[in-house]
Amino acid sequence: KVLEVAGLSLHDPAPWDSSSSSSSSAGAALLEPTVIYVKRVMALHEQVGLKGLVHITGGGMTENIPRVIPKGLGVNIDTAAWQVPPMFQWLQQAGNISDAEMRRTFNCGVGMVVVVNPSQVAAAQAADPGLFELGVVVDGSGVSYV
C-alpha cells in the first residue's frame, strides 16, 4: 500500500537506497530473505546461556517480546540503541505510519532479540560483537519505548 501511495511499483529503484552503485528494485529489497540466526544463537547460548529468544516477525517488538517475559515483568526498549534502517524510515515517512504502528508491524531492523541475565550482557556482546543492548526487563508488563 505504501508503494502505491508513493506512486511507485515494485520494479522502480528502491527510493531509500541512495548509493549510486545499487541497482536494487523496491520489490527485490522488500523481499530480501531474513538473516538466518541459528549458528549465532546456538554459539551464544553455549557461551553465556539465554533466558529467552524472540524472532521479531509480524507483531513487531510490541507483540513478540512479551511472549517470553514472565507475568509481572515488562521491557523498556531504548529507541536510541540502534539505527532504524533507511528502508523502514522511508516506509514510515511515505506511508505516514506512526511510531507505534511501525513497532507493531515491522521489526525496524531488529530481527532477533536475545534475553540474558544483566550480569551476562558484556559477555554476550564479547561473544557476538554484532549484539547491542536493546533494553532492560523491568517490573510491570508489556513493552515501553523510552
C-alpha positions as CSV (number, residue, x, y, z in Angstrom):
1,K,0.0,0.0,0.0
2,V,2.9,2.4,0.8
3,L,4.4,2.0,-2.6
4,E,1.0,2.6,-4.2
5,V,0.5,5.8,-2.2
6,A,4.1,6.9,-3.1
7,G,3.3,6.3,-6.8
8,L,6.0,3.5,-7.1
9,S,6.0,0.0,-8.4
10,L,7.9,-3.0,-7.3
11,H,10.1,-2.5,-10.3
12,D,11.2,1.0,-9.5
13,P,14.5,1.7,-7.9
14,A,14.4,1.5,-4.1
15,P,13.9,5.1,-3.0
16,W,15.6,4.5,0.3
17,D,18.8,3.3,-1.3
18,S,20.9,6.4,-2.2
19,S,24.0,4.6,-3.2
20,S,24.8,5.2,-6.8
21,S,26.1,1.7,-7.3
22,S,22.9,0.0,-6.3
23,S,20.5,-1.4,-8.9
24,S,18.1,-2.9,-6.4
25,S,14.4,-2.5,-7.1
26,A,12.0,-1.7,-4.4
27,G,10.5,-5.2,-4.8
28,A,13.8,-7.0,-4.6
29,A,14.8,-5.0,-1.5
30,L,11.5,-5.7,0.2
31,L,11.7,-9.4,-0.5
32,E,15.3,-9.8,0.7
33,P,15.4,-13.0,2.8
34,T,15.7,-12.8,6.5
35,V,19.0,-13.4,8.3
36,I,19.5,-17.0,9.5
37,Y,20.4,-16.7,13.2
38,V,20.7,-20.4,14.2
39,K,24.5,-20.6,14.3
40,R,25.0,-17.3,16.1
41,V,22.2,-18.1,18.6
42,M,23.5,-21.6,19.4
43,A,27.0,-20.3,19.9
44,L,25.8,-17.5,22.2
45,H,23.7,-19.9,24.2
46,E,26.6,-22.3,24.7
47,Q,28.9,-19.4,25.8
48,V,26.6,-17.3,28.0
49,G,23.2,-19.1,28.3
50,L,20.0,-17.4,27.1
51,K,16.9,-16.7,29.2
52,G,14.8,-16.0,26.1
53,L,14.8,-15.7,22.4
54,V,12.5,-13.7,20.2
55,H,12.3,-13.7,16.4
56,I,10.8,-10.3,15.6
57,T,8.2,-11.1,12.9
58,G,4.6,-10.0,12.4
59,G,3.5,-8.2,15.5
60,G,6.9,-6.5,15.7
61,M,8.6,-5.9,19.1
62,T,5.5,-4.8,20.8
63,E,3.7,-8.1,20.4
64,N,6.6,-10.6,20.2
65,I,8.8,-9.7,23.1
66,P,6.2,-10.1,25.9
67,R,5.7,-13.7,24.8
68,V,9.0,-14.7,26.5
69,I,8.8,-12.4,29.5
70,P,7.2,-13.8,32.7
71,K,4.0,-12.3,34.1
72,G,4.7,-9.3,36.3
73,L,7.6,-8.1,34.1
74,G,7.8,-5.9,31.2
75,V,10.5,-4.4,28.9
76,N,11.8,-0.9,28.4
77,I,13.3,-0.6,25.0
78,D,15.8,2.2,24.4
79,T,14.8,3.6,21.0
80,A,18.3,5.2,20.6
81,A,20.0,1.8,20.9
82,W,20.0,1.2,17.2
83,Q,19.7,3.0,13.9
84,V,16.4,2.1,12.1
85,P,17.5,1.1,8.5
86,P,16.7,3.5,5.7
87,M,14.0,1.2,4.2
88,F,11.9,1.4,7.4
89,Q,12.5,5.1,7.7
90,W,11.2,5.6,4.1
91,L,8.2,3.3,4.6
92,Q,7.2,5.2,7.7
93,Q,7.6,8.7,6.1
94,A,6.0,7.7,2.7
95,G,3.1,5.9,4.4
96,N,2.6,8.4,7.2
97,I,2.9,5.5,9.7
98,S,3.0,6.2,13.4
99,D,5.9,5.0,15.6
100,A,3.5,2.7,17.4
101,E,2.3,1.1,14.2
102,M,5.8,0.7,12.9
103,R,6.9,-1.1,16.1
104,R,3.8,-3.3,16.0
105,T,4.1,-4.2,12.3
106,F,7.8,-4.3,11.4
107,N,11.0,-5.4,13.0
108,C,12.5,-2.0,12.3
109,G,15.9,-3.6,11.8
110,V,15.8,-5.8,14.9
111,G,15.3,-9.3,13.6
112,M,16.2,-11.2,16.8
113,V,16.2,-10.4,20.5
114,V,18.1,-12.4,23.0
115,V,17.4,-12.2,26.7
116,V,20.3,-12.7,29.1
117,N,20.9,-12.1,32.8
118,P,22.1,-8.5,33.3
119,S,25.4,-9.9,34.6
120,Q,25.9,-11.6,31.2
121,V,25.4,-8.6,28.9
122,A,29.1,-7.8,28.5
123,A,29.9,-11.5,28.0
124,A,27.2,-11.8,25.3
125,Q,28.5,-8.7,23.5
126,A,32.0,-10.1,23.7
127,A,30.8,-13.4,22.3
128,D,29.0,-11.8,19.4
129,P,30.2,-8.2,18.6
130,G,27.0,-7.7,16.5
131,L,24.9,-7.6,19.6
132,F,23.8,-4.4,21.3
133,E,21.8,-3.7,24.4
134,L,18.2,-3.0,23.2
135,G,16.6,-2.5,26.6
136,V,16.0,-3.9,30.1
137,V,13.5,-6.1,31.8
138,V,11.6,-4.2,34.5
139,D,8.7,-4.7,36.9
140,G,5.4,-4.2,35.0
141,S,4.0,-5.5,31.8
142,G,4.3,-5.1,28.1
143,V,6.8,-3.1,26.1
144,S,7.6,0.6,26.7
145,Y,9.7,2.6,24.4
146,V,12.0,5.1,26.1
